[in-house]
Amino acid sequence: MKAPIIILIAASIIGLIRHRELETLRAQSEHVSESNPAGSSSHALPRASRDASSSLLSEPPSGLASKVWRCFGPFSRSEDQAMLDPSLREIDATLAQMDHLAVMALLQKLLADHPMDEERRNSLQYFIVIRRFAIVNPQEAMRLLVALPEPSFLTNHATSVFRLWTIKRPAEAIDWFDSLEGEERDRIATRDLTLDVMTSQARFDPAGVLDRILNLEATGRADLAASFGVYAQRAMRGSEHLAFLTALTAAESRAPDSQVLATIRKPYVKNLTNHLGEMPFDEATEILDHGFNPEDRLELATKLAGFKELTEPARWGEWLAAHGVTAKSPNPLVRFSQEWSMENSQSE
């Protein structure tokens, strides 16, 4: 009995960490997009094939290597100091117009022109590929990671770059992931990356991700379910929860014997309940009213009645009373509204 509890606790911790990482990446992406309009226009690229897109530069523009080196090259500079350089906006705008082959050539030129030790080389590569190129063009940055000769660089950074890609163009990123085959798939499709694919797909294609999960169950990969249930809830927003719950209920009807769907629902609903009180009232109650059957809704509403902090407490009190919740709320405003609504309804 203890093992499932431990798994759920571990999944919750992993989900929280990954949620915070995702929010950080989303903030970085939005910051660069706002400060770099020249680069943002290049993002709407067709995936087509894994060949470099003809709309992008396949070679680094003349003088770019010198600009990058002036920004990052002085050995007295830390990476954080380089991030403050005013020339970064121009560098970002140029990187946004380049494909992965052009950035590979840029790295090779910098390393050829400026011999450096392994630590400095790794730092330079991280600065260009992860801190700059991945934010303005994650699609090509992912291709670059696959092409780089150092397998550890792909292992360490593939998940971060892929998350940035799914923030900008999720369907395209998932299409690329599904196109991987053979040795390339074995090398890239790690547990973390597969989990990111599932979480991203859940936000815009919940029925599709549940089909993916059922296929994983059929091939012996049901171990991803608990972690997915926690992290998917943390990544979703607003109406995405209702769409996912609707799709999950439909999938359970189609596959009533699936253990993996039950494994997903429990941590997902548990973590969702913990956050409903923080959501806007109309958004939270729409999920409760339309995402659960009456019995489950009453159970969740009773748990919510025990929360001390709820948005719009007066409206929550009325809603709880309307749904027959008699448990007293520790929030005085919720409790007053709840009791008043119940007394008013009885007098009628």
C-alpha positions, 0 to 999 in steps of 0.5 A, spaced: 500 500 500 505 504 501 508 504 494 503 508 490 503 513 495 510 514 495 509 514 487 504 519 487 508 524 492 514 523 488 510 525 482 507 531 485 514 534 487 517 532 480 510 536 477 512 542 481 519 542 479 517 542 472 511 547 472 516 552 475 521 550 470 516 551 464 513 558 467 521 560 467 522 558 460 515 561 458 517 568 461 524 568 458 520 566 451 515 572 452 521 577 454 525 576 448 519 576 443 517 583 446 524 586 446 525 583 439 520 584 434 525 583 428 526 576 431 518 574 432 516 575 425 520 569 423 517 564 428 511 562 423 515 556 419 512 550 416 515 544 419 515 540 412 521 536 413 528 536 417 532 539 412 533 546 413 528 551 411 529 555 405 526 561 408 532 561 413 540 563 412 544 557 412 550 561 413 552 566 418 552 573 416 558 576 415 561 580 422 556 576 426 562 572 429 565 578 431 559 581 434 558 575 438 565 575 441 565 582 443 559 580 447 561 574 450 569 573 448 572 577 454 575 572 459 573 577 464 566 577 463 561 572 466 555 569 462 550 574 466 555 580 464 554 578 457 547 578 458 547 585 459 550 587 453 546 592 448 548 588 442 544 582 444 538 585 441 541 585 434 544 578 435 538 575 437 534 578 431 540 575 426 539 568 430 532 568 429 533 568 421 538 563 421 537 555 421 541 550 425 546 549 420 548 557 420 549 557 427 553 550 427 558 554 422 558 560 427 560 556 433 565 552 429 568 559 426 568 562 433 572 556 436 577 556 430 578 563 431 579 563 439 582 557 442 579 556 449 579 550 454 573 545 454 569 549 460 570 556 456 567 552 450 561 549 453 560 556 456 560 559 449 556 553 446 551 554 452 550 561 451 549 561 444 545 555 443 540 555 449 540 562 452 539 566 445 538 561 439 533 556 443 529 562 445 528 566 438 528 559 434 527 553 438 525 549 432 532 550 429 535 550 436 532 543 437 535 540 430 542 543 432 542 539 438 541 533 434 546 535 430 552 537 435 557 532 436 557 532 444 551 527 446 551 530 453 549 537 450 543 534 447 541 530 453 542 536 458 538 541 454 533 537 449 528 538 454 528 545 455 529 547 448 523 542 446 519 546 452 520 553 448 518 550 442 511 547 445 510 554 448 511 557 441 508 552 436 506 545 440 503 542 434 509 543 430 513 540 435 509 534 437 509 532 429 517 533 429 517 528 435 512 523 432 517 523 426 523 521 429 525 514 427 530 508 429 536 510 433 535 517 432 528 516 436 532 512 441 537 517 442 532 523 443 525 520 446 527 520 453 522 519 459 522 527 460 521 529 453 516 524 452 512 527 458 513 534 455 510 531 449 504 528 452 503 535 457 503 539 451 499 535 447 494 535 453 493 542 452 490 543 445 488 535 443 486 532 450 483 526 446 489 525 442 494 525 448 489 520 451 490 515 445 497 516 446 497 514 453 493 508 451 498 506 446 503 507 451 500 502 456 499 497 451 506 497 449 508 497 457 510 504 458 504 505 463 509 508 468 509 515 465 501 516 467 502 518 475 507 523 473 503 526 467 497 526 471 500 531 476 504 535 471 499 536 466 494 539 471 500 544 473 501 546 466 494 547 464 490 553 464 482 555 464 478 552 459 483 547 458 482 543 464 474 542 462 476 540 455 481 535 458 476 532 463 471 531 458 476 527 454 478 523 460 471 521 461 470 519 454 476 515 454 474 511 460 468 509 457 471 507 451 477 503 455 473 501 462 479 496 464 484 501 463 489 502 469 493 507 466 487 512 466 485 511 473 492 512 475 492 519 471 485 521 474 487 521 481 493 525 481 490 530 476 483 531 480 487 531 487 492 537 484 486 540 480 482 541 487 488 544 490 488 550 485 481 551 484 480 556 490 486 560 487 482 560 480 477 566 478 470 564 481 467 563 474 472 559 471 473 554 477 465 553 477 465 552 470 470 546 471 466 543 477 459 544 474 461 541 467 467 536 468 464 532 474 458 528 475 454 530 481 457 525 486 464 527 485 462 534 484 459 534 491 465 531 494 470 536 491 465 542 493 466 539 500 473 539 500 473 546 497 469 548 503 475 547 508 479 552 504 481 558 508 482 562 502 478 562 496 477 567 490 470 571 491 468 568 498 461 571 497 460 567 491 463 561 493 459 561 499 452 561 495 455 556 490 457 551 496 450 552 499 446 551 492 450 545 491 448 542 498 455 543 502 453 543 509 461 543 511 462 550 515 468 554 511 473 556 515 473 563 511 468 567 515 466 571 508 464 564 505 461 561 511 456 567 512 454 567 505 453 560 505 449 560 511 445 566 509 444 562 502 442 556 505 437 559 510 434 564 505 433 557 500 429 554 506 425 560 508 422 560 501 
